[in-house]
Amino acid sequence: MCGLAPPPILLFMSDTHDIQAFSDALASAVEEAGSSVVRIEGRHRGPSSSGIVWSADGAIVTADHKIEREEGIEVGLPDGRKVAARLVGRDPGTDLAVLRAEATDLKPATWVGAEGLKVGHLALALSRPGQTVRASLGVVAALGDEWRTPMGGKIDRYLETDVAHQRGFTGGLLIDVSGRGLGLNDAGLRRGQGIAIPAATLERVVAELLAHGGVRRGYLGVGAHPVRLPEAVAETAGHPVGLIVVAVQPGGPAEQAGVLLGDVLLSLDGHPLGDMGELHSLLGEDRAGKEVPLRLLRAGEVREIRVTLGAK
């Protein structure tokens, strides 16, 4: 009777010594990096989430959607202490929040860029749902370019893993086999998928939150609904749907540019508009204050105007 084939990862190891050495290396990486992972109790009900030590003076980065309250937040530290924390700032666009814990002797995570990362590389997800750290081993399942979240936040690189979503997964630390941080684990940006917000995004957003308490993003100042265009108009516009304007904010960027009720927005800065999610995704932090072209349909005629996006 044939035995089961060994897992693929073990095929590269010649003997038990190699396997034990690899296992010891993973355990050391988890132990080292785990000292930068904390427990976050920021919800009225439900399980706690995890967070990552950003700086020794108590700055903690975690997932924004897990912070339901702004007062009474507690952080469970690796040494077993539980300390109070306050919310410094939050950015729903990237689902990141920064807390300030009442501790000044914390160990920040060590970060590495994703330039050399490849699909198939091993990765470990660390969390701290209780007093001890938990680890789950998997692989980098998908990599991609910069992308926009449904809330308009810019993520510098798409990074997905097949790591199991153990308790406290969200807000925890994704590391490579050397224990270096690859990103913050997040199960809220894309339901059912383990997304890691990469170090480059963390650095940019955390700096904004620490300095200003928020991230400024562009806004247009309209309320709109999707509408299907008549066939002849769709041919001229180059796509079959647009956004019909049902509200214009007084004094807002759209009104100042001449947008009227009943206009159908076709594209912003060359990007077609089929639903409000597409519009929000285009109004990121890198567009606030910029002048961009806005194509619209008015009385059956396609027009192009210039609009200077506001900042909020």
C-alpha positions as CSV (number, residue, x, y, z in Angstrom):
1,M,0.0,0.0,0.0
2,C,1.4,3.4,-1.0
3,G,1.9,6.0,1.7
4,L,0.8,9.6,1.3
5,A,3.1,11.9,-0.5
6,P,4.9,14.5,1.8
7,P,3.8,18.1,1.6
8,P,5.6,19.9,-1.3
9,I,7.5,22.1,1.1
10,L,9.2,19.0,2.6
11,L,10.3,17.7,-0.7
12,F,13.2,20.2,-0.6
13,M,14.5,19.0,2.7
14,S,16.8,16.0,2.6
15,D,16.4,14.7,6.2
16,T,14.8,15.3,9.6
17,H,17.6,17.7,10.6
18,D,16.6,20.0,7.7
19,I,13.0,19.9,8.7
20,Q,13.8,20.6,12.4
21,A,16.0,23.5,11.4
22,F,13.3,25.0,9.2
23,S,10.8,24.5,12.0
24,D,13.1,26.2,14.5
25,A,13.7,29.1,12.2
26,L,9.9,29.7,11.8
27,A,9.4,29.5,15.6
28,S,12.2,32.1,16.1
29,A,10.7,34.4,13.5
30,V,7.3,34.2,15.2
31,E,8.8,34.8,18.6
32,E,10.8,37.8,17.5
33,A,8.0,39.4,15.4
34,G,5.3,38.4,17.9
35,S,6.7,40.8,20.4
36,S,5.4,43.7,18.2
37,V,1.8,42.3,18.0
38,V,-0.8,43.4,20.5
39,R,-4.4,42.7,21.3
40,I,-7.0,45.5,20.7
41,E,-10.2,45.7,22.7
42,G,-12.0,48.5,20.9
43,R,-15.4,47.0,20.3
44,H,-18.6,47.1,22.4
45,R,-19.3,43.4,21.8
46,G,-17.6,40.6,19.9
47,P,-14.0,39.3,19.7
48,S,-11.0,41.5,20.0
49,S,-8.7,42.3,17.1
50,S,-4.9,42.6,16.8
51,G,-2.6,45.6,16.3
52,I,1.0,46.2,15.4
53,V,3.4,48.4,17.4
54,W,4.5,51.2,15.1
55,S,6.8,53.1,17.5
56,A,8.2,52.5,21.0
57,D,6.3,55.5,22.4
58,G,2.9,53.7,22.1
59,A,1.8,54.3,18.5
60,I,-0.3,51.2,17.4
61,V,-1.6,50.6,13.9
62,T,-4.7,48.4,13.5
63,A,-7.8,47.9,11.3
64,D,-10.2,50.8,11.4
65,H,-13.4,48.8,11.0
66,K,-12.6,46.9,14.3
67,I,-12.6,50.2,16.3
68,E,-16.2,50.8,17.2
69,R,-15.6,53.1,20.1
70,E,-13.2,56.1,20.5
71,E,-13.0,55.9,24.3
72,G,-12.3,53.0,26.7
73,I,-10.0,51.3,24.3
74,E,-7.6,48.8,25.9
75,V,-4.4,47.2,24.5
76,G,-3.1,43.9,25.7
77,L,0.7,44.0,25.5
78,P,3.1,41.0,24.8
79,D,4.3,41.1,28.4
80,G,0.8,40.5,29.8
81,R,0.0,44.1,30.8
82,K,-3.2,45.7,29.7
83,V,-3.0,49.5,29.2
84,A,-5.5,52.2,28.1
85,A,-5.3,53.7,24.6
86,R,-6.9,56.6,22.8
87,L,-7.7,56.9,19.1
88,V,-5.3,59.2,17.3
89,G,-6.9,59.1,13.9
90,R,-8.6,56.8,11.4
91,D,-8.8,56.4,7.7
92,P,-11.8,54.4,6.5
93,G,-10.5,54.7,2.9
94,T,-7.6,52.3,3.7
95,D,-9.2,50.7,6.7
96,L,-6.4,51.9,9.0
97,A,-6.5,53.5,12.5
98,V,-3.7,54.6,14.8
99,L,-4.0,54.4,18.6
100,R,-1.8,55.8,21.3
101,A,-1.2,53.3,24.1
102,E,-0.1,54.4,27.5
103,A,3.3,52.7,27.2
104,T,6.7,53.9,26.2
105,D,8.8,50.7,26.1
106,L,7.2,48.9,23.2
107,K,9.1,47.1,20.4
108,P,8.2,48.3,16.8
109,A,7.8,45.8,14.0
110,T,10.6,45.6,11.5
111,W,9.3,46.2,7.9
112,V,10.5,45.1,4.5
113,G,9.3,46.3,1.1
114,A,7.4,43.9,-1.3
115,E,9.7,44.4,-4.3
116,G,11.2,40.9,-4.1
117,L,8.0,39.2,-3.1
118,K,6.6,36.5,-5.4
119,V,3.5,34.4,-5.6
120,G,4.2,31.2,-3.7
121,H,6.6,32.7,-1.1
122,L,5.8,31.6,2.4
123,A,4.2,34.0,4.8
124,L,3.0,33.8,8.4
125,A,0.0,35.7,9.9
126,L,0.5,36.7,13.5
127,S,-2.3,37.7,15.8
128,R,-2.9,38.1,19.5
129,P,-6.5,37.3,20.4
130,G,-5.6,36.5,24.0
131,Q,-2.4,36.8,26.0
132,T,-0.3,34.7,23.7
133,V,0.6,35.2,20.0
134,R,-1.0,32.9,17.4
135,A,0.6,32.0,14.0
136,S,-0.7,30.6,10.8
137,L,1.5,29.6,7.9
138,G,0.5,30.0,4.2
139,V,1.7,31.4,0.9
140,V,1.4,34.6,-1.0
141,A,-1.6,33.8,-3.2
142,A,-1.7,36.9,-5.5
143,L,0.2,40.0,-6.1
144,G,-0.9,43.0,-8.2
145,D,-0.4,46.7,-8.8
146,E,-1.7,49.7,-6.9
147,W,-5.4,49.6,-6.4
148,R,-8.3,51.6,-4.9
149,T,-10.6,50.4,-2.2
150,P,-14.3,50.8,-2.5
151,M,-14.0,53.8,-0.1
152,G,-11.4,55.5,-2.3
153,G,-8.2,54.7,-0.4
154,K,-5.0,54.0,-2.3
155,I,-3.3,50.7,-1.5
156,D,0.2,50.7,-3.0
157,R,0.2,47.1,-4.0
158,Y,-2.3,44.2,-4.0
159,L,-1.1,41.5,-1.7
160,E,-3.3,38.5,-1.0
161,T,-2.5,35.4,1.0
162,D,-4.2,32.0,1.6
163,V,-3.3,32.2,5.4
164,A,-6.1,30.9,7.6
165,H,-8.1,33.7,9.3
166,Q,-7.6,32.7,12.9
167,R,-9.0,34.6,15.8
168,G,-7.7,38.2,15.9
169,F,-6.5,37.9,12.3
170,T,-7.5,41.4,11.3
171,G,-5.1,44.0,12.4
172,G,-2.3,41.5,12.9
173,L,1.1,41.3,11.3
174,L,2.0,39.4,8.1
175,I,5.7,38.4,8.1
176,D,8.1,36.6,5.9
177,V,10.1,33.6,7.1
178,S,12.8,35.9,8.5
179,G,10.3,37.6,10.7
180,R,10.2,40.9,8.7
181,G,6.8,42.6,8.4
182,L,5.2,42.5,5.0
183,G,1.9,44.2,5.9
184,L,-1.1,44.4,8.1
185,N,-3.7,41.6,7.7
186,D,-7.2,42.8,6.9
187,A,-10.3,40.8,6.2
188,G,-12.6,43.8,5.7
189,L,-11.3,45.4,2.5
190,R,-12.4,42.4,0.4
191,R,-14.8,40.0,2.1
192,G,-13.6,36.4,2.2
193,Q,-10.1,37.3,1.1
194,G,-7.0,37.8,3.3
195,I,-5.6,41.1,2.1
196,A,-2.4,42.5,3.6
197,I,-2.0,46.3,3.5
198,P,1.7,46.6,2.5
199,A,4.3,48.5,4.5
200,A,4.5,51.4,1.9
201,T,0.8,52.1,2.5
202,L,1.2,51.9,6.2
203,E,4.1,54.3,6.3
204,R,2.2,56.9,4.2
205,V,-1.2,56.7,6.0
206,V,0.2,56.3,9.6
207,A,2.3,59.5,9.0
208,E,-0.8,61.4,8.0
209,L,-2.8,60.1,10.9
210,L,-0.1,60.9,13.4
211,A,0.3,64.4,12.0
212,H,-3.3,65.4,11.2
213,G,-5.6,62.8,12.7
214,G,-7.0,62.0,9.2
215,V,-6.2,61.7,5.5
216,R,-7.5,64.4,3.2
217,R,-9.2,63.1,0.1
218,G,-10.7,64.8,-3.0
219,Y,-14.5,65.3,-3.2
220,L,-16.8,66.5,-6.0
221,G,-19.9,67.6,-4.0
222,V,-22.7,65.8,-5.8
223,G,-25.3,63.2,-5.1
224,A,-25.9,60.9,-8.1
225,H,-27.4,57.6,-9.2
226,P,-26.4,55.2,-12.1
227,V,-28.5,55.6,-15.2
228,R,-28.4,53.7,-18.6
229,L,-27.9,55.9,-21.6
230,P,-29.9,55.8,-24.8
231,E,-28.1,53.8,-27.5
232,A,-27.3,56.8,-29.6
233,V,-25.9,58.8,-26.7
234,A,-24.0,55.7,-25.4
235,E,-22.3,55.5,-28.8
236,T,-21.1,59.1,-28.5
237,A,-20.1,58.8,-24.9
238,G,-18.2,55.6,-25.4
239,H,-19.9,53.6,-22.6
240,P,-23.5,52.7,-21.8
241,V,-24.0,54.1,-18.3
242,G,-23.4,57.3,-16.4
243,L,-24.3,59.0,-13.1
244,I,-27.3,61.3,-13.1
245,V,-26.9,64.2,-10.7
246,V,-29.7,64.5,-8.2
247,A,-28.0,66.9,-5.7
248,V,-25.3,69.5,-5.9
249,Q,-23.7,70.8,-2.8
250,P,-24.0,74.6,-2.6
251,G,-20.5,76.2,-3.0
252,G,-18.9,72.8,-3.6
253,P,-16.5,72.0,-6.4
254,A,-19.2,70.7,-8.8
255,E,-21.4,73.8,-8.4
256,Q,-18.4,76.1,-8.9
257,A,-17.5,74.2,-12.1
258,G,-21.1,74.6,-13.4
259,V,-22.5,71.1,-12.8
260,L,-26.4,71.2,-12.8
261,L,-29.1,69.0,-11.5
262,G,-30.0,66.5,-14.2
263,D,-26.6,66.4,-15.8
264,V,-25.3,62.9,-16.4
265,L,-21.6,62.5,-15.4
266,L,-19.8,60.3,-17.9
267,S,-16.1,60.3,-16.9
268,L,-13.7,62.0,-14.5
269,D,-10.1,62.6,-15.6
270,G,-10.7,60.1,-18.4
271,H,-12.1,57.3,-16.2
272,P,-15.7,56.2,-17.0
273,L,-18.3,56.6,-14.3
274,G,-20.8,53.7,-14.0
275,D,-21.6,53.8,-10.2
276,M,-20.8,55.9,-7.1
277,G,-18.1,53.4,-6.1
278,E,-16.1,54.2,-9.2
279,L,-16.5,57.9,-8.5
280,H,-15.3,57.4,-4.8
281,S,-12.4,55.3,-5.9
282,L,-11.2,58.2,-8.1
283,L,-11.4,60.8,-5.4
284,G,-8.3,59.6,-3.5
285,E,-5.8,61.6,-1.4
286,D,-3.6,62.2,-4.4
287,R,-6.4,64.1,-6.2
288,A,-7.4,66.6,-3.5
289,G,-7.0,70.2,-4.9
290,K,-6.3,69.0,-8.4
291,E,-8.1,70.4,-11.5
292,V,-9.4,67.5,-13.7
293,P,-11.6,67.2,-16.8
294,L,-15.2,66.1,-16.2
295,R,-17.3,64.9,-19.2
296,L,-21.0,65.1,-18.8
297,L,-24.2,64.9,-20.8
298,R,-26.6,67.8,-20.7
299,A,-29.7,68.1,-22.9
300,G,-28.4,65.3,-25.1
301,E,-25.1,67.0,-25.7
302,V,-21.8,65.7,-24.5
303,R,-19.7,68.5,-22.8
304,E,-16.4,68.7,-21.0
305,I,-15.7,71.1,-18.1
306,R,-12.8,71.5,-15.7
307,V,-13.4,71.0,-12.0
308,T,-11.0,71.6,-9.1
309,L,-11.6,68.8,-6.6
310,G,-12.1,69.9,-3.0
311,A,-10.4,68.3,0.0
312,K,-12.0,66.8,3.0
